[in-house]
Amino acid sequence: TNSYKKVSSATWNQIYSDTPKTESDKFWKMWEAIQNQAPVLFIMSGTLDNSQPCLIGGYCSTQMPPTPYSPEPDYNANINYSEDNFLFYYDGQECRHFSFKNDEPFGCMFVDYDHSGALSIANDFL
């Protein structure tokens, strides 16, 4: 597909990396790193119950929203739709790609009541 060609032929720079360690400002560090960037490739590695490694992620060709100067609680910033956007899942036995419906946002940046937040991709939280 067109998206695969774009992703596989592009040169990528890592702009943010994280670990499962909990930090109160982790969300804001991530958002500041990706704000106004396009395209963005999210990659997360993990381990299945059977100890098999897997990768999940998403490719977004649209620009990430800027961080708000002074966000209000329950603030949401949509990450816009593009026909190039897709999600993926890889493990040793399966390779799956998922596309979005027309005009369905790639995701959303949510700011909670306590000014922490979360990234939602395809209505699932990361």
N, C-alpha and C positions, 0 to 999 in steps of 0.2 A: 504494500500500500504506500501511498504518498507519505504518510506519517512515519512509517518504518524507514523509508529512504532518508527523510530529514534527520531522524534521530541517529541512525547508524552512520551517516556521513558527516555529522556535526562534530566540532571540537568542543568538549565540555570542560568547564572549570568548576571545581568544588567550591561552593560559597558558604556552605554550612554543613556541619557534622555534629552529631549528638550521640549520647549513650542513654541507656535506660535510667541513669541516675536522676533523681528528682531534684529539680531546682525551681524556685518560685518564679524566676524570670526567664525560664527556658523558652516559653512561647514568644516573648517579646524579642529575644535574641534571634530566634528563627525568622520571625516576621521582618525584623529590621534587615536581616541578611538577604531576603528574597524580594523585598518591596521593589516595585517598579522593574523587576527583571522579566525578561521573556526571550526565548522560551525557557521553561523550567522543567527539569526531570527530577522527580522525587523517587528515591530508591531506599527501601528499608529491607534489611536482612533479618532473618530470624531462623528459628529451628522448630520443626514440626514435632508432634508428640513422639514420633518414632526416631527422633534425633537427626532427621534428614534436614539439611539446610534448604531454605527457600528465599526467594526475593519477591517482594511486592512493590508496586509503585504506580506512578502515573506520569504522563507527559502532558504538559500544558503549553500551548503556543501563544496564549494570550498573556498580557502583562499582569503581574501580581499587583494587588491593590497596595497603595502606600499606607504606612502606619499612620493612624490618626494622631494629631498633635496632643489632644487631651480626650481620650476615648470615654464615652459615657458607658455605664454598665449596660449590658445587653446590646452592645453595638455589633452589627454584622456588616462585613464587606464581601460582596460576591466576587468570585473569580469567574470571569466570563466564559461562555460557550465558544467553542470553535470546532469545526468538523475534524480538525487535526488532533484534538485531545483524545487520549485513551488511557485506560488502566491496564495493568498487566500482573500476572502471577506466574512465577517459574519455580519448579522444584525439579528433582532428578527425573521425574516421570511425566510431568504435565507442563504445558506452556499454554496459557490462556490470555487473550486480549479482549478488552471490553470497550466499546465505543459509547458515546453519549447520544441521547435523543436530541433532536433539534431544539435549540435555545435552552437546554438544560445546563445550568451553571456547572463548571468543572468542580467547584467547591465554594467554600466560604471560610472566612476568618471570623471567629466568634470571640467577643470579649464578654466574660462573665460578670456577674454582679460584684465580685471581689477584685476585678481588674486583672484576673488571670485570663487565660483563653485557650482556644483549641483551633486546630486546622481540621476542617471537614472536607473530605474529597468524596464526591458522589454520595453525599449524605451519610457518610460514615466518618467517625472521628479517629484521628491519628495522634 
